[in-house]
Amino acid sequence: MDTVINGINPYNTQLLEEVTRYERWDECKGKIDSICKAGAFITLDNGEKAFSYECGCLPVGTQIVCTVLRKAKEEQNKKMLVGFDSLDNM
């Protein structure tokens, strides 16, 4: 028997396949992929690529919690800009 809440099956596996896109001021988790003298390149938990000016001193592979400051500008080939909040202990 399927559970349906307001016409939506919460156990529908198709919903899990959709990628969530972050909006400005959303909190997200990420992992530092590489660093440069200006900051760090980060892969967010939904697969999007981002950049942070504040994480250049952290080692590659560090898990962080961050806030989206600016969405990606794909027509200008600019990554999403995130601000560093804290280290992720998970």
Buried (B, 14 or more C-beta within 10 A) or exposed (E): EEEEEEEEEEEEEEEEEEEEEBEEEBEBBBBBEEBEEEBBBBBBEEEBEBBBEBBBEBEEEBBBBBBBBBBBEEEEEEBBBBBBBEEBEE
